[in-house]
Amino acid sequence: MSGLLASRAIRWVLLVLACLSAISLFLLATASANTNLFARRYDLLLVLNGALVAAFSLGVGSLILGVHLPAGSLAPLALVILIAAFSCTGLGLINAAVSLRIRENAVLSNVIFGFLLIFTGANVPLEALPGWMSTAAQGMPFTHAIEAARKLADGSTLGDVGGLVGAELLVGAVYGLAGYALLRWFEVRSRRYATLERS
């Protein structure tokens, strides 16, 4: 019976994620100026979508691998996941803005993904990286969130990782503002020259 309930829960979560993605795509296709739409909601649905996917992956991965998370760490982990999704959305906005100018966004997206895997401590501990890479990682999304999540899973409290959470919020805000400014600049130039691509 529990397998049936788990199956239904998984289908429900996937349905919610699909609906959020569909709603977000519909809102992106509105006639309103992209920058005005962005300023009103900071792609809230995309942030929530990313957070739900990450939380779902953490839950399923923990079940499959037999990882036990302390009950007291679940709410702080949810907050860290939400902040990480916010931070990553800022970087995604920069990627989307640059995509207005380049033809092969998939290549840029893969390069960014590779940098995040290597630099943020997701696959290679920051202590094992050369000094310049570890320093560069401090200004990238996920670095502080990954470290905070690991400490929370080890039993730390939210107060213990408050500095890391604050740093992740700051990184996300900087990337979000830079992405918004870049998107606005490209939008203005596109209207001035009546084209998206300029060499």
Backbone hydrogen bonds in HBPLUS format (Angstrom, degrees):
<---DONOR---> <-ACCEPTOR-->    atom                        ^
c    i                          cat <-CA-CA->   ^        H-A-AA   ^      H-
h    n   atom  resd res      DA  || num        DHA   H-A  angle D-A-AA Bond
n    s   type  num  typ     dist DA aas  dist angle  dist       angle   num
A0004-LEU N   A0001-MET O   3.12 MM   3  5.21 121.5  2.48  96.7 110.8     1
A0005-LEU N   A0001-MET O   3.07 MM   4  6.46 155.6  2.13 149.8 156.4     2
A0006-ALA N   A0002-SER O   2.86 MM   4  6.07 157.9  1.91 147.9 154.1     3
A0007-SER N   A0003-GLY O   2.93 MM   4  6.05 153.9  1.99 141.0 148.3     4
A0008-ARG N   A0004-LEU O   2.96 MM   4  6.21 156.4  2.02 146.5 152.6     5
A0009-ALA N   A0005-LEU O   2.86 MM   4  6.07 157.1  1.91 147.9 154.7     6
A0010-ILE N   A0006-ALA O   2.89 MM   4  6.10 159.3  1.94 149.8 155.1     7
A0011-ARG N   A0007-SER O   3.01 MM   4  6.23 161.8  2.04 146.7 151.8     8
A0012-TRP N   A0008-ARG O   2.88 MM   4  6.07 153.7  1.95 147.9 155.4     9
A0013-VAL N   A0009-ALA O   2.92 MM   4  6.18 163.0  1.95 152.9 156.6    10
A0014-LEU N   A0010-ILE O   2.95 MM   4  6.18 164.7  1.97 153.4 157.7    11
A0015-LEU N   A0011-ARG O   2.91 MM   4  6.06 149.4  2.00 143.3 151.9    12
A0016-VAL N   A0012-TRP O   2.92 MM   4  6.21 158.7  1.97 151.5 156.9    13
A0017-LEU N   A0013-VAL O   2.94 MM   4  6.21 163.0  1.97 152.6 157.2    14
A0018-ALA N   A0014-LEU O   2.92 MM   4  6.10 155.3  1.98 144.4 151.2    15
A0019-CYS N   A0015-LEU O   2.88 MM   4  6.12 157.0  1.94 150.1 156.4    16
A0020-LEU N   A0016-VAL O   2.90 MM   4  6.15 162.2  1.93 154.0 158.8    17
A0021-SER N   A0017-LEU O   2.99 MM   4  6.17 158.7  2.04 146.7 152.4    18
A0022-ALA N   A0018-ALA O   2.91 MM   4  6.11 158.9  1.95 147.2 153.2    19
A0023-ILE N   A0019-CYS O   2.85 MM   4  6.03 164.0  1.88 155.0 159.0    20
A0024-SER N   A0020-LEU O   2.94 MM   4  6.05 160.4  1.97 145.7 151.6    21
A0025-LEU N   A0021-SER O   2.92 MM   4  6.16 159.4  1.96 149.8 155.1    22
A0026-PHE N   A0022-ALA O   2.96 MM   4  6.17 153.6  2.03 145.7 153.1    23
A0027-LEU N   A0023-ILE O   2.93 MM   4  6.22 158.3  1.98 152.4 157.8    24
A0028-LEU N   A0024-SER O   2.97 MM   4  6.21 146.3  2.09 145.7 155.1    25
A0029-ALA N   A0026-PHE O   3.10 MM   3  5.26 142.6  2.25  99.9 110.8    26
A0030-THR N   A0027-LEU O   3.31 MM   3  5.43 162.3  2.35 110.5 110.4    27
A0037-LEU N   A0033-ALA O   3.00 MM   4  6.26 166.0  2.02 159.9 163.9    28
A0038-PHE N   A0034-ASN O   2.83 MM   4  5.97 157.0  1.88 147.9 154.9    29
A0039-ALA N   A0035-THR O   2.90 MM   4  6.01 158.4  1.95 143.4 149.0    30
A0040-ARG N   A0036-ASN O   3.16 MM   4  6.36 145.4  2.28 144.1 152.1    31
A0041-ARG N   A0038-PHE O   3.22 MM   3  5.49 132.9  2.45 101.8 113.4    32
A0042-TYR N   A0038-PHE O   2.65 MM   4  4.87 151.6  1.73 156.1 155.4    33
A0044-LEU N   A0041-ARG O   2.80 MM   3  5.50 128.0  2.07 125.5 136.3    34
A0046-LEU N   A0043-ASP O   2.95 MM   3  5.34 122.6  2.29 105.6 120.2    35
A0047-VAL N   A0043-ASP O   3.05 MM   4  6.45 154.3  2.12 153.3 161.3    36
A0048-LEU N   A0044-LEU O   2.90 MM   4  6.16 166.7  1.92 154.7 158.1    37
A0049-ASN N   A0045-LEU O   2.82 MM   4  5.94 153.9  1.88 141.9 150.0    38
A0050-GLY N   A0046-LEU O   2.91 MM   4  6.08 166.0  1.93 147.9 151.1    39
A0051-ALA N   A0047-VAL O   2.93 MM   4  6.16 157.8  1.98 149.3 155.9    40
A0052-LEU N   A0048-LEU O   2.85 MM   4  6.03 160.3  1.88 151.4 156.6    41
A0053-VAL N   A0049-ASN O   2.96 MM   4  6.16 161.6  1.99 153.1 158.2    42
A0054-ALA N   A0050-GLY O   2.97 MM   4  6.13 161.9  2.01 146.7 151.9    43
A0055-ALA N   A0051-ALA O   2.86 MM   4  6.04 162.6  1.89 150.2 155.3    44
A0056-PHE N   A0052-LEU O   2.86 MM   4  5.93 161.0  1.90 146.9 152.7    45
A0057-SER N   A0053-VAL O   2.88 MM   4  6.03 159.0  1.92 147.0 153.1    46
A0058-LEU N   A0054-ALA O   2.87 MM   4  6.08 156.2  1.92 148.0 154.7    47
A0059-GLY N   A0055-ALA O   2.91 MM   4  6.12 161.2  1.94 148.9 154.0    48
A0060-VAL N   A0056-PHE O   2.90 MM   4  6.11 173.6  1.90 158.1 159.4    49
A0061-GLY N   A0057-SER O   2.79 MM   4  5.71 158.9  1.83 144.2 151.6    50
A0062-SER N   A0058-LEU O   2.88 MM   4  5.89 151.8  1.96 141.5 149.1    51
A0063-LEU N   A0059-GLY O   3.05 MM   4  6.30 153.4  2.12 144.4 151.4    52
A0064-ILE N   A0060-VAL O   2.90 MM   4  6.14 166.1  1.92 157.3 160.6    53
A0065-LEU N   A0061-GLY O   2.93 MM   4  5.94 164.9  1.95 148.4 153.0    54
A0066-GLY N   A0062-SER O   2.87 MM   4  5.52 115.1  2.30 132.8 145.4    55
A0067-VAL N   A0062-SER O   2.88 MM   5  4.58 141.2  2.03 130.7 138.8    56
A0073-SER N   A0070-PRO O   2.91 MM   3  5.38 156.7  1.97 114.0 121.8    57
A0074-LEU N   A0071-ALA O   3.35 MM   3  5.66 163.1  2.38 109.1 113.8    58
A0077-LEU N   A0073-SER O   2.84 MM   4  5.86 150.5  1.93 145.6 154.9    59
A0078-ALA N   A0074-LEU O   2.92 MM   4  6.15 149.3  2.02 144.9 153.2    60
A0079-LEU N   A0075-ALA O   3.08 MM   4  6.41 153.4  2.15 149.8 156.5    61
A0080-VAL N   A0076-PRO O   2.94 MM   4  6.23 160.1  1.98 150.1 155.2    62
A0081-ILE N   A0077-LEU O   2.87 MM   4  6.07 156.6  1.93 149.3 155.7    63
A0082-LEU N   A0078-ALA O   3.01 MM   4  6.22 155.3  2.07 144.2 150.6    64
A0083-ILE N   A0079-LEU O   2.95 MM   4  6.23 157.9  2.00 151.1 157.1    65
A0084-ALA N   A0080-VAL O   2.86 MM   4  6.04 154.3  1.92 147.4 154.9    66
A0085-ALA N   A0081-ILE O   2.95 MM   4  6.17 153.0  2.02 146.0 153.1    67
A0086-PHE N   A0082-LEU O   3.01 MM   4  6.28 151.5  2.09 143.1 150.9    68
A0087-SER N   A0083-ILE O   2.92 MM   4  6.15 159.6  1.96 148.8 154.1    69
A0088-CYS N   A0084-ALA O   2.89 MM   4  6.08 160.4  1.93 149.4 154.6    70
A0089-THR N   A0085-ALA O   2.95 MM   4  6.05 145.2  2.08 140.6 149.9    71
A0090-GLY N   A0086-PHE O   3.26 MM   4  6.61 143.0  2.41 142.5 150.9    72
A0090-GLY N   A0087-SER O   3.21 MM   3  5.34 127.9  2.50  96.4 109.0    73
A0091-LEU N   A0087-SER O   3.38 MM   4  6.84 154.4  2.45 143.8 149.5    74
A0092-GLY N   A0088-CYS O   2.82 MM   4  6.11 153.8  1.89 147.8 156.4    75
A0093-LEU N   A0089-THR O   2.88 MM   4  6.07 138.9  2.05 140.0 150.2    76
A0094-ILE N   A0090-GLY O   3.22 MM   4  6.63 150.5  2.31 143.7 150.3    77
A0095-ASN N   A0091-LEU O   3.03 MM   4  6.36 161.5  2.07 150.2 155.3    78
A0096-ALA N   A0092-GLY O   2.81 MM   4  6.04 154.5  1.87 144.6 151.9    79
A0097-ALA N   A0093-LEU O   2.86 MM   4  6.06 155.1  1.92 147.1 153.6    80
A0098-VAL N   A0094-ILE O   2.96 MM   4  6.19 165.7  1.98 154.8 158.2    81
A0099-SER N   A0095-ASN O   2.97 MM   4  6.12 138.5  2.15 138.3 150.3    82
A0100-LEU N   A0097-ALA O   3.04 MM   3  5.48 155.2  2.11 107.7 115.4    83
A0101-ARG N   A0098-VAL O   2.89 MM   3  5.50 158.3  1.94 116.2 123.3    84
A0102-ILE N   A0098-VAL O   3.22 MM   4  6.56 141.4  2.37 145.9 157.0    85
A0109-SER N   A0105-ASN O   2.83 MM   4  6.06 164.6  1.85 159.4 164.1    86
A0110-ASN N   A0106-ALA O   2.98 MM   4  6.14 155.0  2.04 143.9 150.1    87
A0111-VAL N   A0107-VAL O   2.97 MM   4  6.25 153.0  2.05 150.1 157.8    88
A0112-ILE N   A0108-LEU O   2.94 MM   4  6.20 164.9  1.97 155.3 159.0    89
A0113-PHE N   A0109-SER O   2.93 MM   4  6.10 160.0  1.97 145.9 152.0    90
A0114-GLY N   A0110-ASN O   2.91 MM   4  6.10 157.0  1.96 144.4 150.3    91
A0115-PHE N   A0111-VAL O   2.94 MM   4  6.23 160.7  1.97 152.7 157.6    92
A0116-LEU N   A0112-ILE O   2.92 MM   4  6.19 159.6  1.96 152.8 158.5    93
A0117-LEU N   A0113-PHE O   2.97 MM   4  6.25 156.0  2.03 150.0 156.3    94
A0118-ILE N   A0114-GLY O   3.07 MM   4  6.29 155.6  2.13 149.3 155.3    95
A0119-PHE N   A0115-PHE O   2.76 MM   4  5.69 167.5  1.78 158.4 162.1    96
A0120-THR N   A0116-LEU O   3.23 MM   4  5.43 158.0  2.28 130.8 136.3    97
A0128-ALA N   A0125-PRO O   2.91 MM   3  5.41 143.7  2.04 112.3 122.7    98
A0129-LEU N   A0126-LEU O   3.21 MM   3  5.29 153.8  2.28 101.4 109.2    99
A0133-MET N   A0130-PRO O   3.03 MM   3  5.40 123.0  2.37 107.3 121.6   100
A0134-SER N   A0130-PRO O   3.00 MM   4  6.29 160.5  2.04 159.8 166.1   101
A0135-THR N   A0131-GLY O   2.94 MM   4  6.12 152.4  2.01 147.6 155.3   102
A0136-ALA N   A0132-TRP O   2.95 MM   4  6.09 158.1  2.00 139.9 146.0   103
A0137-ALA N   A0133-MET O   2.92 MM   4  6.08 143.9  2.05 142.2 152.1   104
A0138-GLN N   A0135-THR O   3.15 MM   3  5.52 144.9  2.28 106.0 115.2   105
A0139-GLY N   A0136-ALA O   3.17 MM   3  5.82 159.6  2.22 116.0 121.4   106
A0140-MET N   A0137-ALA O   3.09 MM   3  5.19 165.8  2.11 115.1 115.3   107
A0146-ILE N   A0142-PHE O   2.75 MM   4  5.68 164.8  1.78 158.9 160.6   108
A0147-GLU N   A0143-THR O   3.28 MM   4  6.49 163.0  2.32 143.0 147.4   109
A0148-ALA N   A0144-HIS O   2.89 MM   4  6.05 157.8  1.94 145.1 151.9   110
A0149-ALA N   A0145-ALA O   2.82 MM   4  5.97 161.4  1.85 149.7 154.9   111
A0150-ARG N   A0146-ILE O   2.98 MM   4  6.18 157.6  2.03 147.3 153.2   112
A0151-LYS N   A0147-GLU O   3.06 MM   4  6.29 158.0  2.11 146.3 152.0   113
A0152-LEU N   A0148-ALA O   2.88 MM   4  6.12 156.8  1.93 151.0 157.9   114
A0153-ALA N   A0149-ALA O   2.91 MM   4  6.09 156.5  1.97 148.1 154.2   115
A0154-ASP N   A0150-ARG O   3.09 MM   4  6.30 131.6  2.33 135.5 148.0   116
A0154-ASP N   A0151-LYS O   3.12 MM   3  5.00 129.8  2.39  91.3 105.0   117
A0156-SER N   A0151-LYS O   2.98 MM   5  5.49 162.7  2.01 148.6 143.3   118
A0155-GLY N   A0152-LEU O   3.02 MM   3  5.16 159.6  2.06 104.9 111.1   119
A0160-ASP N   A0157-THR O   3.05 MM   3  5.22 128.2  2.33  99.0 112.2   120
A0161-VAL N   A0158-LEU O   3.19 MM   3  5.30 133.7  2.42  98.3 110.1   121
A0162-GLY N   A0159-GLY O   3.47 MM   3  5.03 168.2  2.48  96.8  99.0   122
A0164-LEU N   A0161-VAL O   3.08 MM   3  5.29 117.6  2.49 102.3 117.1   123
A0165-VAL N   A0161-VAL O   2.98 MM   4  6.29 159.0  2.03 157.6 164.2   124
A0166-GLY N   A0162-GLY O   2.89 MM   4  6.06 160.4  1.93 148.6 154.2   125
A0167-ALA N   A0163-GLY O   2.93 MM   4  6.10 153.3  2.00 142.1 149.6   126
A0168-GLU N   A0164-LEU O   2.97 MM   4  6.20 152.6  2.04 144.7 151.8   127
A0169-LEU N   A0165-VAL O   2.97 MM   4  6.25 155.2  2.03 148.3 155.0   128
A0170-LEU N   A0166-GLY O   2.95 MM   4  6.21 156.0  2.01 147.5 154.0   129
A0171-VAL N   A0167-ALA O   2.94 MM   4  6.18 162.0  1.97 149.5 154.0   130
A0172-GLY N   A0168-GLU O   2.92 MM   4  6.10 161.7  1.95 148.1 153.3   131
A0173-ALA N   A0169-LEU O   2.88 MM   4  6.11 155.3  1.94 148.3 155.1   132
A0174-VAL N   A0170-LEU O   2.95 MM   4  6.18 160.9  1.99 153.0 157.8   133
A0175-TYR N   A0171-VAL O   2.97 MM   4  6.19 168.6  1.99 154.5 157.5   134
A0176-GLY N   A0172-GLY O   2.83 MM   4  5.91 155.1  1.89 145.0 153.0   135
A0177-LEU N   A0173-ALA O   2.88 MM   4  6.05 164.1  1.91 150.2 153.8   136
A0178-ALA N   A0174-VAL O   2.91 MM   4  6.06 160.6  1.95 148.8 154.9   137
A0179-GLY N   A0175-TYR O   2.81 MM   4  5.90 157.5  1.86 146.1 152.8   138
A0180-TYR N   A0176-GLY O   2.87 MM   4  6.04 156.2  1.93 146.0 152.8   139
A0181-ALA N   A0177-LEU O   2.90 MM   4  6.07 163.9  1.93 148.1 152.6   140
A0182-LEU N   A0178-ALA O   2.90 MM   4  6.04 160.7  1.93 147.8 153.5   141
A0183-LEU N   A0179-GLY O   2.85 MM   4  5.96 160.1  1.89 147.1 153.0   142
A0184-ARG N   A0180-TYR O   2.86 MM   4  6.04 162.0  1.90 150.6 155.7   143
A0185-TRP N   A0181-ALA O   2.89 MM   4  6.07 160.7  1.93 148.7 154.1   144
A0186-PHE N   A0182-LEU O   2.94 MM   4  6.13 167.3  1.95 152.5 155.7   145
A0187-GLU N   A0183-LEU O   2.89 MM   4  6.01 150.6  1.98 144.5 153.5   146
A0188-VAL N   A0184-ARG O   2.94 MM   4  6.18 159.7  1.98 152.5 156.8   147
A0189-ARG N   A0185-TRP O   2.98 MM   4  6.21 166.8  1.99 152.1 156.0   148
A0190-SER N   A0186-PHE O   2.84 MM   4  5.90 149.4  1.93 142.2 151.1   149
A0191-ARG N   A0187-GLU O   3.08 MM   4  6.31 152.8  2.16 144.4 150.7   150
A0192-ARG N   A0188-VAL O   2.97 MM   4  6.22 154.2  2.04 147.1 154.9   151
A0193-TYR N   A0189-ARG O   2.99 MM   4  6.14 160.7  2.03 150.1 153.8   152
A0194-ALA N   A0190-SER O   2.72 MM   4  5.36 112.0  2.19 133.4 148.7   153
A0195-THR N   A0190-SER O   3.14 MM   5  5.04 136.2  2.34 130.7 140.1   154
